Amino acid sequence: MKKIFKIFSFSTLAMILLIVTSCSDDDNGPTTPPEQPMDELNIVETAQGENALNSLVAALLKADESAANDLVAALSDENSTFTVLAPTNDAFTDLLARLDGFDSLDDFNSEQLQNLLATILTYHVVSGAAVASGDLTADQSVTTLEGGALTVSLDGGVFFTDAAGEAAEVITPDVMTTNGIVHIIDKVLLPQAALDALQDVLLVSITDLAIATSTLSNLVAALQAADGDLPTVLAGDGPFTVFAPTDDAFTAFLEANDFADLSEVPVDVLTQVLLNHVVNGTNLSTDLSTGYISTLSTAGAGGNNLSMLVDVADVVTLNGVSEVTAPDNKAINGVVHIVDAVIGLPNIVDHAVANSDLSSLVGLLTADNNTTFTDLLSSTDTDFTVFAPVNMAFDGFTSENEIDNILSNHVVVGTAALSGDLVTGYDITTAATNADGDNISLYVNTDDGVRLNGVSSVAAADIVATNGVIHAVDGVIDIPTVVTFAAANPDFSTLVAALTELTPDTDFVGILSRTSGGNGDGIDPPFTIFAPTNTALEAQDAIPDFFELEAVLLHHVVAGANIRSEDLTPDGTTPATTLEGDGITITLPGTDSNIADLTDGSGNSDIGIIAVDVQAGNGVIHVVDKVLVPDTTN
């Protein structure tokens, strides 16, 4: 330490310490009395009077706890002249954030650390002159009391650059004191000696950390070969969590994909692969939990951010392919976890295979070496929405339907629907087909979460893959009957009550749940149902008393035919006979907003078909806005 700090008597030092220790760390602490102008105070007294410099005063006192240092006394000497660059409280807060394991200035709690703090502080002092900001010149090299140099920049303000290449801006210049001049700056400057001493705890940017880590040279090369902005992004504010593949991991990735070197990887692919290793926020290993997080890669279907599965059951693994081998390498703008494999861009199959809670589904999809589903769901020709039952959903599940058809009933082809895209209705068609080859409908209800066909709820939404999205569900969605759809849709609750509670002598549910014939009564599927809404039923008050409700309901059902909208006569009429015995006529196109018009057995022709082709496994439903009344004369 410079001998200048030893020229004061102990009595002088005691007096100065008494003055300085009266200052408060609170920004609302004592300030300079009005009767004592700032330029009548020395440097220490000036710092004491500035709330924004409380941390600087505390740092001077902490450094002086070492017997080697008399910083407070030296900067109070009226016989000396100094230029002092004074970091603000926020500047010291930022410095502590860059030091792993340092939460406050109290952590400089040994003589060695206090001497190091003194080294940093004297790097902010120029002895022998009071240099005003207007006297500085561009690219000027300023030798500090610590012995190191600072470089002056005047581009857009007044800046001093330290040994680390970090620049501090003068935010309040030319504060005059009795023994020099103070320039208030926004960053703590670090000399080379401090950089060397703090190399194990000084947090650099993620980019600089990667550059400084010998086993990450391929990652650095990849960042440079990909999007040119990536190194800059990862050196920015963040915070980011980066899962950084080692050199060996990149070598294996290149070999597995038949690339001779990084230059052969298409730039857009390499960019997205790298972004798939980055997530927002600082996620230390203790913060990670099993589940999905979104990466910065926008290679997901529809340009959405890809999901990453984190599994902490044993060691931390990512998408089932990469293991964290060296966690918690802290940086100033986040944290780096070193991993042993490059995390590729997952498709739907990759996500399903990686998730242990979908192992039952994967087993069924691939049973007996079946590749139909894996080939389909690995395709990049279209997007998919998959409602994937978790393992417990299969517990106790039984069905007479073929398992392949049931599994198909969980796949929507042609769209990647995130949870925010789902709306209540029948606007999603699955890959499953009925006996006629018609795609089966899926009823989605978003009134309270997302519920499917009234039997399965989304438990984990929006698992984004390159070719679609997965929603994990808590129940297996069997092939629906027309009864399934009626029961699932709350807009048919009155109709359901009529079919059950109000008609106990007729087993409508049993009849309309049939999936095959042979009952001997001639009421065989498929069924075409004209389903009146709650509003339609509640508005109906003209059914004659002598008509039984069963007859009215039977007049809404056509048996033995799956009549879809495309089966109707174009620009004409299509007759059909209902289970009640009376005929109906469907006219296409309909009037006004009706898709088609319907004339019932009583000759009422103002009935509108307002929704069509809700396709079940044993029939189809069309929604009507009025109740169909059979002929009252026969």
C-alpha positions as CSV (number, residue, x, y, z in Angstrom):
1,M,0.0,0.0,0.0
2,K,1.2,3.5,-0.8
3,K,3.2,5.2,2.0
4,I,1.0,8.3,1.7
5,F,-1.5,6.6,3.9
6,K,0.9,6.4,6.8
7,I,1.8,10.1,7.2
8,F,-1.1,10.9,9.6
9,S,-1.1,10.7,13.3
10,F,-3.5,8.4,15.1
11,S,-5.3,11.4,16.6
12,T,-6.0,12.8,13.1
13,L,-7.3,9.4,12.0
14,A,-9.5,9.0,15.0
15,M,-11.0,12.4,14.4
16,I,-11.8,11.7,10.7
17,L,-13.2,8.3,11.6
18,L,-15.5,9.9,14.1
19,I,-16.8,12.3,11.4
20,V,-17.3,9.6,8.8
21,T,-18.9,7.0,10.9
22,S,-21.7,9.5,11.7
23,C,-23.0,9.1,8.1
24,S,-25.9,6.7,7.4
25,D,-26.3,4.0,4.7
26,D,-29.9,5.3,4.3
27,D,-30.4,7.6,1.4
28,N,-32.4,9.8,3.8
29,G,-29.4,10.2,6.1
30,P,-27.7,13.4,7.1
31,T,-26.6,15.7,4.4
32,T,-24.3,18.8,4.3
33,P,-25.7,21.6,6.6
34,P,-26.8,24.6,4.5
35,E,-24.4,26.9,6.3
36,Q,-21.5,24.9,5.1
37,P,-21.2,25.0,1.2
38,M,-20.0,21.9,-0.6
39,D,-16.8,23.5,-1.8
40,E,-15.8,24.1,1.9
41,L,-15.8,20.4,2.5
42,N,-12.9,18.0,1.8
43,I,-13.4,14.8,-0.3
44,V,-14.5,12.6,2.6
45,E,-16.9,15.2,4.0
46,T,-18.3,15.7,0.5
47,A,-18.9,12.0,0.1
48,Q,-20.5,11.9,3.6
49,G,-22.9,14.7,2.5
50,E,-24.0,12.9,-0.7
51,N,-26.6,10.1,0.0
52,A,-25.8,8.6,-3.4
53,L,-22.2,8.0,-2.1
54,N,-23.1,6.2,1.1
55,S,-21.7,2.9,-0.2
56,L,-18.4,4.6,-1.2
57,V,-18.0,5.9,2.4
58,A,-18.9,2.4,3.8
59,A,-16.3,0.9,1.4
60,L,-13.6,3.3,2.7
61,L,-14.4,2.4,6.2
62,K,-14.3,-1.3,5.5
63,A,-10.9,-1.1,3.7
64,D,-9.5,0.8,6.7
65,E,-10.3,-2.1,9.0
66,S,-7.0,-3.5,7.7
67,A,-4.0,-2.0,9.6
68,A,-2.4,-1.4,6.2
69,N,-4.9,1.2,5.1
70,D,-5.6,4.8,6.1
71,L,-7.9,5.7,3.1
72,V,-10.3,8.0,5.0
73,A,-7.4,10.0,6.5
74,A,-5.6,10.3,3.3
75,L,-8.5,11.6,1.3
76,S,-9.2,14.1,4.1
77,D,-5.7,15.6,3.9
78,E,-6.0,19.4,3.2
79,N,-2.3,19.4,2.1
80,S,-2.9,17.1,-0.8
81,T,-4.8,17.4,-4.0
82,F,-6.8,14.6,-5.6
83,T,-9.1,13.8,-8.5
84,V,-11.6,11.2,-7.3
85,L,-14.0,9.1,-9.4
86,A,-16.8,8.3,-7.0
87,P,-19.0,5.3,-7.8
88,T,-22.7,5.6,-6.7
89,N,-24.5,3.2,-4.4
90,D,-26.0,1.5,-7.4
91,A,-22.5,1.0,-8.8
92,F,-21.5,-0.9,-5.7
93,T,-24.7,-2.9,-5.8
94,D,-23.8,-3.9,-9.4
95,L,-20.3,-4.8,-8.3
96,L,-21.5,-7.1,-5.5
97,A,-23.9,-8.8,-8.0
98,R,-20.9,-9.6,-10.1
99,L,-19.1,-11.2,-7.2
100,D,-20.2,-14.8,-6.4
101,G,-20.6,-15.2,-2.7
102,F,-20.6,-11.4,-1.9
103,D,-23.9,-10.1,-0.7
104,S,-22.6,-6.8,0.9
105,L,-19.5,-4.9,1.7
106,D,-19.4,-6.8,5.1
107,D,-18.2,-9.8,3.1
108,F,-14.8,-8.1,2.7
109,N,-14.2,-9.6,6.1
110,S,-10.5,-10.5,6.1
111,E,-7.4,-8.3,6.0
112,Q,-6.6,-9.8,2.6
113,L,-10.1,-8.8,1.2
114,Q,-9.9,-5.4,2.9
115,N,-6.6,-4.7,1.2
116,L,-8.1,-5.8,-2.1
117,L,-11.0,-3.4,-1.5
118,A,-8.4,-0.7,-0.9
119,T,-6.7,-1.6,-4.2
120,I,-10.0,-1.1,-6.0
121,L,-10.7,2.2,-4.3
122,T,-7.3,3.7,-5.0
123,Y,-7.8,2.8,-8.7
124,H,-10.4,5.6,-8.6
125,V,-8.0,8.2,-7.3
126,V,-5.5,10.4,-9.1
127,S,-3.0,12.1,-6.8
128,G,-1.4,15.5,-7.2
129,A,-4.0,17.3,-9.4
130,A,-7.6,18.4,-9.5
131,V,-8.6,17.6,-13.1
132,A,-11.9,19.0,-14.3
133,S,-13.9,17.2,-16.9
134,G,-13.3,19.9,-19.4
135,D,-9.5,19.4,-19.1
136,L,-9.7,15.7,-20.2
137,T,-8.9,14.7,-23.8
138,A,-10.0,11.8,-25.9
139,D,-8.0,8.6,-25.5
140,Q,-6.0,10.1,-22.6
141,S,-4.4,7.6,-20.3
142,V,-4.7,8.5,-16.7
143,T,-2.4,6.9,-14.1
144,T,-4.2,6.2,-10.8
145,L,-2.9,6.1,-7.3
146,E,-3.2,2.3,-7.4
147,G,-0.6,2.3,-10.2
148,G,-2.9,1.1,-13.0
149,A,-4.2,3.2,-15.9
150,L,-7.6,4.4,-17.0
151,T,-8.5,5.4,-20.6
152,V,-10.6,8.5,-21.2
153,S,-13.4,8.5,-23.9
154,L,-15.4,11.6,-24.8
155,D,-17.8,10.0,-27.3
156,G,-21.3,10.9,-26.1
157,G,-20.2,11.9,-22.6
158,V,-17.2,11.4,-20.4
159,F,-16.1,7.8,-19.8
160,F,-13.3,6.0,-18.0
161,T,-12.4,2.5,-19.2
162,D,-10.8,0.1,-16.7
163,A,-8.4,-3.0,-17.1
164,A,-11.4,-5.2,-17.9
165,G,-12.5,-3.0,-20.8
166,E,-15.6,-1.8,-18.8
167,A,-16.5,1.8,-19.1
168,A,-17.9,4.0,-16.3
169,E,-19.7,7.2,-17.3
170,V,-19.4,10.4,-15.4
171,I,-23.0,11.3,-14.4
172,T,-22.1,14.3,-12.1
173,P,-18.9,16.0,-13.0
174,D,-16.7,18.6,-11.3
175,V,-17.9,18.5,-7.6
176,M,-15.4,20.9,-6.0
177,T,-13.9,20.2,-2.6
178,T,-11.2,21.9,-0.4
179,N,-8.6,19.2,-1.4
180,G,-9.6,18.3,-5.0
181,I,-12.4,17.5,-7.3
182,V,-14.9,14.6,-7.5
183,H,-16.6,13.1,-10.6
184,I,-19.5,10.9,-9.7
185,I,-19.6,7.7,-11.9
186,D,-22.0,4.9,-12.5
187,K,-19.7,1.9,-12.3
188,V,-17.0,0.5,-10.0
189,L,-13.8,0.3,-12.0
190,L,-11.5,-2.7,-11.6
191,P,-7.7,-2.7,-12.0
192,Q,-5.8,-5.7,-13.3
193,A,-4.7,-6.7,-9.8
194,A,-8.3,-6.9,-8.7
195,L,-9.2,-8.9,-11.8
196,D,-6.5,-11.4,-11.1
197,A,-7.5,-11.7,-7.4
198,L,-11.2,-12.1,-8.2
199,Q,-11.0,-14.4,-11.2
200,D,-12.6,-17.2,-9.3
201,V,-15.5,-15.1,-8.1
202,L,-15.9,-12.3,-10.6
203,L,-19.0,-13.0,-12.7
204,V,-18.5,-12.2,-16.4
205,S,-21.1,-12.4,-19.1
206,I,-22.2,-15.7,-20.4
207,T,-20.4,-15.1,-23.6
208,D,-17.2,-14.3,-21.8
209,L,-17.6,-17.3,-19.5
210,A,-17.9,-19.6,-22.5
211,I,-14.8,-18.1,-24.1
212,A,-12.9,-18.6,-20.9
213,T,-13.9,-22.2,-20.6
214,S,-11.6,-24.5,-22.6
215,T,-14.2,-27.3,-23.0
216,L,-16.7,-25.0,-24.6
217,S,-14.6,-23.9,-27.6
218,N,-17.0,-25.6,-30.1
219,L,-19.9,-23.8,-28.5
220,V,-18.1,-20.5,-29.0
221,A,-17.4,-21.4,-32.6
222,A,-21.0,-22.4,-33.1
223,L,-22.3,-19.1,-31.7
224,Q,-20.0,-17.2,-34.1
225,A,-21.0,-19.5,-37.0
226,A,-24.7,-19.1,-36.4
227,D,-26.7,-15.9,-36.1
228,G,-24.1,-13.2,-35.7
229,D,-26.1,-11.5,-32.9
230,L,-26.0,-14.5,-30.6
231,P,-22.7,-13.7,-28.8
232,T,-24.0,-10.1,-28.3
233,V,-27.3,-11.3,-27.0
234,L,-25.7,-13.7,-24.5
235,A,-23.5,-10.8,-23.4
236,G,-26.5,-8.6,-22.8
237,D,-28.6,-8.0,-19.7
238,G,-30.5,-11.2,-19.7
239,P,-30.8,-12.9,-17.4
240,F,-30.4,-16.2,-19.2
241,T,-29.9,-19.9,-18.3
242,V,-27.7,-21.6,-20.8
243,F,-27.3,-25.4,-21.1
244,A,-23.8,-25.4,-22.7
245,P,-22.7,-28.5,-24.6
246,T,-19.1,-29.5,-24.4
247,D,-16.7,-29.9,-27.3
248,D,-17.2,-33.7,-27.2
249,A,-21.0,-33.1,-27.3
250,F,-20.7,-31.0,-30.5
251,T,-18.4,-33.6,-32.0
252,A,-21.0,-36.3,-31.4
253,F,-23.8,-34.1,-32.7
254,L,-21.9,-33.4,-36.0
255,E,-21.1,-37.1,-36.5
256,A,-24.7,-38.2,-35.8
257,N,-26.0,-35.8,-38.4
258,D,-23.3,-36.5,-41.0
259,F,-21.8,-33.0,-40.8
260,A,-18.0,-32.8,-41.3
261,D,-17.8,-29.6,-39.3
262,L,-19.9,-26.7,-38.1
263,S,-19.7,-24.9,-41.5
264,E,-21.9,-27.7,-43.0
265,V,-24.8,-27.1,-40.6
266,P,-27.3,-24.7,-42.2
267,V,-27.1,-21.3,-40.4
268,D,-30.8,-21.2,-39.6
269,V,-30.7,-24.8,-38.2
270,L,-27.6,-24.1,-36.1
271,T,-29.1,-20.9,-34.8
272,Q,-32.3,-22.6,-33.6
273,V,-30.4,-25.5,-32.1
274,L,-28.3,-23.1,-30.0
275,L,-31.3,-21.1,-29.0
276,N,-32.9,-24.4,-27.9
277,H,-30.2,-24.5,-25.1
278,V,-31.2,-21.1,-23.7
279,V,-34.1,-20.1,-21.5
280,N,-35.0,-16.8,-19.9
281,G,-34.2,-16.2,-16.2
282,T,-31.5,-17.3,-13.8
283,N,-32.4,-20.9,-13.0
284,L,-29.8,-22.4,-10.7
285,S,-29.8,-26.2,-10.2
286,T,-31.7,-25.8,-7.0
287,D,-34.4,-23.8,-8.9
288,L,-35.0,-26.5,-11.5
289,S,-37.9,-28.9,-11.1
290,T,-39.3,-31.7,-13.3
291,G,-41.5,-30.1,-15.9
292,Y,-41.5,-28.1,-19.1
293,I,-39.9,-24.8,-19.8
294,S,-39.8,-22.7,-22.9
295,T,-36.5,-22.2,-24.7
296,L,-35.6,-19.2,-26.9
297,S,-35.8,-21.3,-30.1
298,T,-38.7,-20.3,-32.3
299,A,-38.5,-23.6,-34.3
300,G,-41.7,-24.7,-32.8
301,A,-44.8,-25.2,-34.9
302,G,-46.3,-21.9,-35.9
303,G,-43.1,-20.1,-34.9
304,N,-43.7,-20.8,-31.2
305,N,-41.0,-21.3,-28.7
306,L,-39.9,-24.9,-28.3
307,S,-40.6,-26.7,-25.0
308,M,-37.8,-28.4,-23.0
309,L,-38.5,-31.2,-20.6
310,V,-36.4,-30.9,-17.4
311,D,-36.2,-34.1,-15.3
312,V,-34.6,-33.9,-11.9
313,A,-35.6,-37.3,-10.7
314,D,-32.0,-38.5,-10.5
315,V,-29.6,-36.2,-12.3
316,V,-30.8,-33.2,-14.3
317,T,-31.6,-34.4,-17.8
318,L,-33.0,-32.4,-20.7
319,N,-35.5,-33.8,-23.2
320,G,-34.2,-37.2,-22.2
321,V,-31.0,-36.8,-24.2
322,S,-28.6,-34.5,-22.4
323,E,-27.3,-34.5,-18.8
324,V,-26.0,-31.6,-16.7
325,T,-22.5,-32.5,-15.8
326,A,-21.3,-29.2,-14.3
327,P,-24.1,-27.0,-12.9
328,D,-24.3,-23.5,-11.6
329,N,-21.5,-21.6,-13.4
330,K,-22.7,-18.1,-12.5
331,A,-22.4,-15.2,-14.8
332,I,-23.3,-11.5,-14.4
333,N,-26.3,-12.0,-16.7
334,G,-27.4,-15.5,-15.7
335,V,-26.0,-19.0,-15.2
336,V,-24.4,-21.7,-17.3
337,H,-25.0,-25.5,-16.8
338,I,-22.5,-27.6,-18.8
339,V,-24.2,-30.6,-20.5
340,D,-22.9,-33.7,-22.2
341,A,-25.0,-33.7,-25.3
342,V,-26.4,-31.3,-27.8
343,I,-30.2,-31.0,-27.4
344,G,-31.7,-31.4,-30.8
345,L,-35.0,-29.8,-32.0
346,P,-37.7,-32.2,-30.7
347,N,-40.7,-33.3,-32.7
348,I,-43.8,-34.8,-31.1
349,V,-42.4,-38.3,-30.9
350,D,-39.2,-37.0,-29.3
351,H,-41.2,-35.2,-26.6
352,A,-43.5,-38.3,-25.9
353,V,-40.5,-40.7,-25.7
354,A,-38.7,-38.3,-23.3
355,N,-41.5,-38.0,-20.9
356,S,-41.7,-40.9,-18.5
357,D,-45.3,-40.1,-17.6
358,L,-46.3,-40.9,-21.2
359,S,-44.6,-44.3,-21.3
360,S,-47.9,-46.2,-21.4
361,L,-49.0,-44.2,-24.4
362,V,-45.7,-44.7,-26.2
363,G,-45.8,-48.4,-25.5
364,L,-49.3,-48.7,-27.0
365,L,-48.3,-46.6,-30.0
366,T,-45.3,-48.8,-30.7
367,A,-46.7,-52.2,-29.7
368,D,-45.7,-55.1,-32.0
369,N,-43.2,-52.9,-33.8
370,N,-46.0,-50.7,-35.0
371,T,-44.5,-47.6,-36.8
372,T,-47.7,-46.1,-38.1
373,F,-48.0,-43.5,-35.3
374,T,-44.3,-42.7,-35.0
375,D,-44.0,-42.2,-38.7
376,L,-47.1,-40.0,-38.8
377,L,-46.2,-37.9,-35.8
378,S,-42.6,-37.5,-37.0
379,S,-43.8,-36.0,-40.2
380,T,-42.9,-32.5,-41.1
381,D,-45.5,-32.2,-43.9
382,T,-48.2,-30.9,-41.6
383,D,-48.8,-29.9,-38.0
384,F,-50.5,-31.9,-35.2
385,T,-52.3,-31.3,-32.0
386,V,-52.0,-34.4,-29.7
387,F,-54.0,-34.9,-26.6
388,A,-51.7,-37.4,-24.8
389,P,-53.1,-39.5,-21.9
390,V,-50.7,-39.8,-19.0
391,N,-49.9,-43.2,-17.6
392,M,-52.6,-43.1,-14.9
393,A,-55.3,-42.4,-17.5
394,F,-55.0,-45.9,-18.7
395,D,-55.6,-47.4,-15.3
396,G,-58.9,-49.3,-15.4
397,F,-59.7,-48.1,-18.9
398,T,-61.5,-50.7,-21.1
399,S,-63.2,-50.4,-24.4
400,E,-64.6,-52.5,-27.2
401,N,-63.1,-50.2,-29.8
402,E,-59.8,-51.0,-31.5
403,I,-56.9,-49.4,-29.6
404,D,-55.4,-47.9,-32.8
405,N,-58.7,-46.1,-33.5
406,I,-58.8,-44.9,-29.9
407,L,-55.3,-43.5,-30.1
408,S,-56.1,-41.9,-33.4
409,N,-58.9,-40.1,-31.6
410,H,-56.3,-38.2,-29.7
411,V,-54.6,-36.7,-32.8
412,V,-55.8,-33.6,-34.6
413,V,-54.2,-33.3,-38.0
414,G,-53.4,-30.0,-39.8
415,T,-53.1,-27.6,-36.9
416,A,-50.9,-26.9,-33.9
417,A,-53.5,-25.5,-31.4
418,L,-52.1,-24.0,-28.2
419,S,-54.4,-23.8,-25.2
420,G,-55.0,-20.2,-26.0
421,D,-56.2,-21.2,-29.5
422,L,-58.8,-23.7,-28.3
423,V,-62.4,-22.5,-28.1
424,T,-65.6,-24.2,-27.0
425,G,-67.1,-26.2,-30.0
426,Y,-66.5,-28.9,-32.5
427,D,-64.1,-27.1,-34.7
428,I,-61.3,-29.8,-34.3
429,T,-61.4,-33.0,-36.3
430,T,-59.3,-36.0,-35.3
431,A,-57.5,-38.5,-37.4
432,A,-59.9,-41.3,-36.4
433,T,-62.6,-42.4,-38.8
434,N,-65.9,-44.1,-38.5
435,A,-67.1,-47.1,-40.7
436,D,-67.8,-44.7,-43.6
437,G,-64.4,-43.1,-43.4
438,D,-65.6,-39.9,-41.9
439,N,-63.4,-38.1,-39.5
440,I,-64.5,-38.2,-35.9
441,S,-65.3,-34.9,-34.2
442,L,-63.9,-33.8,-30.8
443,Y,-65.9,-31.6,-28.5
444,V,-63.7,-29.0,-26.7
445,N,-65.1,-27.1,-23.7
446,T,-63.0,-24.2,-22.4
447,D,-65.5,-23.0,-19.8
448,D,-63.3,-24.3,-16.9
449,G,-59.9,-25.3,-18.1
450,V,-60.0,-27.5,-21.2
451,R,-62.2,-30.6,-21.2
452,L,-62.6,-33.0,-24.1
453,N,-65.8,-34.9,-24.9
454,G,-66.7,-34.4,-21.3
455,V,-64.4,-37.2,-20.2
456,S,-60.8,-35.9,-20.3
457,S,-59.2,-32.7,-19.0
458,V,-55.9,-31.1,-20.0
459,A,-53.5,-31.5,-17.2
460,A,-50.3,-30.0,-18.8
461,A,-50.8,-27.8,-21.8
462,D,-48.7,-26.4,-24.6
463,I,-45.7,-28.8,-24.9
464,V,-44.4,-27.3,-28.2
465,A,-42.6,-29.5,-30.8
466,T,-41.3,-28.7,-34.2
467,N,-44.3,-30.2,-35.9
468,G,-47.1,-29.5,-33.4
469,V,-48.1,-29.3,-29.8
470,I,-48.9,-31.9,-27.1
471,H,-51.5,-31.4,-24.3
472,A,-51.2,-34.1,-21.6
473,V,-54.6,-35.2,-20.5
474,D,-55.9,-37.1,-17.5
475,G,-58.3,-39.5,-19.3
476,V,-58.4,-41.7,-22.4
477,I,-60.8,-40.3,-25.0
478,D,-62.7,-43.3,-26.4
479,I,-64.5,-43.2,-29.7
480,P,-67.6,-41.1,-29.0
481,T,-71.2,-42.1,-29.6
482,V,-73.9,-39.5,-30.4
483,V,-74.8,-39.8,-26.7
484,T,-71.3,-38.9,-25.7
485,F,-71.6,-35.6,-27.6
486,A,-75.0,-34.8,-26.3
487,A,-73.9,-35.4,-22.7
488,A,-70.7,-33.4,-23.1
489,N,-72.2,-30.3,-24.5
490,P,-74.0,-28.2,-21.8
491,D,-76.1,-26.6,-24.6
492,F,-77.9,-30.0,-24.9
493,S,-78.6,-30.4,-21.2
494,T,-82.4,-30.1,-21.6
495,L,-82.3,-32.6,-24.4
496,V,-80.3,-35.0,-22.3
497,A,-82.9,-34.6,-19.4
498,A,-85.7,-35.4,-21.9
499,L,-83.9,-38.5,-23.1
500,T,-83.3,-39.8,-19.6
501,E,-85.2,-38.4,-16.6
502,L,-88.4,-37.4,-18.5
503,T,-88.7,-40.7,-20.6
504,P,-87.9,-43.5,-18.1
505,D,-89.9,-46.1,-20.2
506,T,-87.6,-45.8,-23.2
507,D,-83.9,-46.5,-23.0
508,F,-82.8,-43.7,-25.3
509,V,-79.2,-43.8,-24.0
510,G,-78.9,-47.5,-24.6
511,I,-80.4,-47.3,-28.1
512,L,-78.3,-44.3,-29.2
513,S,-75.2,-45.8,-27.8
514,R,-75.4,-48.8,-30.1
515,T,-72.4,-49.3,-32.3
516,S,-73.7,-52.4,-34.2
517,G,-77.0,-54.0,-35.2
518,G,-78.5,-57.3,-34.3
519,N,-80.8,-56.2,-31.5
520,G,-83.9,-57.5,-33.4
521,D,-85.9,-54.3,-33.2
522,G,-84.6,-52.8,-36.5
523,I,-83.1,-49.8,-34.7
524,D,-79.6,-50.1,-35.9
525,P,-76.7,-47.6,-36.2
526,P,-75.5,-45.4,-37.6
527,F,-77.9,-42.7,-36.4
528,T,-78.5,-39.2,-37.8
529,I,-79.6,-37.0,-34.9
530,F,-81.3,-33.5,-35.3
531,A,-80.5,-32.1,-31.9
532,P,-82.5,-29.1,-30.6
533,T,-80.6,-26.7,-28.3
534,N,-81.7,-25.8,-24.8
535,T,-83.2,-22.6,-26.3
536,A,-85.1,-24.5,-28.9
537,L,-86.6,-26.8,-26.3
538,E,-87.4,-24.1,-23.8
539,A,-89.2,-22.1,-26.6
540,Q,-91.4,-25.1,-27.6
541,D,-94.9,-24.9,-26.0
542,A,-97.0,-26.1,-28.8
543,I,-96.7,-29.9,-28.6
544,P,-100.2,-31.3,-28.1
545,D,-100.8,-32.9,-24.8
546,F,-101.9,-36.2,-26.4
547,F,-98.4,-36.6,-27.9
548,E,-96.0,-38.5,-25.8
549,L,-92.5,-37.0,-25.4
550,E,-91.0,-40.3,-26.6
551,A,-92.6,-39.8,-30.0
552,V,-91.3,-36.3,-30.3
553,L,-87.8,-37.4,-29.5
554,L,-87.9,-40.3,-31.9
555,H,-88.9,-37.8,-34.6
556,H,-85.4,-36.3,-34.2
557,V,-83.6,-39.6,-35.1
558,V,-83.0,-41.3,-38.4
559,A,-81.6,-44.8,-38.0
560,G,-79.4,-46.8,-40.4
561,A,-77.9,-43.8,-42.1
562,N,-75.0,-41.5,-41.4
563,I,-76.3,-38.4,-43.3
564,R,-73.7,-35.7,-43.5
565,S,-74.1,-32.3,-45.1
566,E,-72.2,-33.5,-48.2
567,D,-74.7,-36.3,-48.6
568,L,-77.6,-33.9,-49.1
569,T,-79.0,-33.1,-52.5
570,P,-77.2,-30.0,-53.8
571,D,-79.6,-27.1,-54.3
572,G,-82.5,-29.4,-53.6
573,T,-84.4,-31.5,-51.1
574,T,-83.4,-34.8,-49.3
575,P,-86.2,-36.9,-47.7
576,A,-85.6,-39.1,-44.7
577,T,-87.8,-41.2,-42.4
578,T,-87.4,-40.9,-38.6
579,L,-87.7,-43.6,-35.9
580,E,-91.1,-42.1,-35.0
581,G,-92.3,-43.1,-38.5
582,D,-92.9,-39.8,-40.1
583,G,-90.8,-38.4,-42.8
584,I,-88.8,-35.1,-42.8
585,T,-87.3,-33.1,-45.7
586,I,-84.0,-31.3,-45.7
587,T,-83.6,-28.4,-48.1
588,L,-80.1,-27.2,-49.1
589,P,-79.1,-24.4,-49.0
590,G,-81.0,-22.9,-46.1
591,T,-82.6,-19.5,-45.8
592,D,-81.0,-16.5,-44.0
593,S,-78.1,-17.8,-41.8
594,N,-79.3,-21.4,-41.8
595,I,-77.0,-24.0,-43.3
596,A,-80.1,-25.9,-44.4
597,D,-83.8,-25.8,-43.7
598,L,-85.8,-28.7,-42.4
599,T,-89.5,-29.5,-42.7
600,D,-90.9,-31.8,-40.0
601,G,-93.7,-34.4,-40.0
602,S,-96.3,-31.7,-39.2
603,G,-95.2,-29.6,-42.1
604,N,-93.4,-26.9,-40.2
605,S,-90.8,-25.6,-42.6
606,D,-89.2,-22.9,-40.6
607,I,-86.7,-25.1,-38.8
608,G,-83.1,-24.2,-39.3
609,I,-80.1,-26.5,-39.2
610,I,-77.5,-24.2,-37.6
611,A,-74.5,-26.6,-37.2
612,V,-73.7,-29.7,-39.1
613,D,-71.5,-32.8,-39.1
614,V,-70.7,-33.4,-35.4
615,Q,-69.4,-36.9,-36.3
616,A,-69.5,-39.7,-33.7
617,G,-68.4,-43.3,-34.2
618,N,-72.0,-44.5,-34.5
619,G,-73.6,-41.5,-36.2
620,V,-73.7,-37.8,-36.8
621,I,-75.4,-34.9,-35.1
622,H,-76.9,-31.8,-36.7
623,V,-78.0,-28.9,-34.5
624,V,-81.5,-27.4,-35.1
625,D,-83.0,-24.2,-33.7
626,K,-86.6,-25.6,-33.2
627,V,-88.2,-28.8,-32.0
628,L,-89.4,-31.2,-34.8
629,V,-93.0,-32.1,-34.3
630,P,-94.4,-35.3,-35.9
631,D,-97.6,-35.6,-37.8
632,T,-100.6,-35.3,-35.4
633,T,-103.1,-36.8,-37.8
634,N,-101.8,-40.3,-38.2
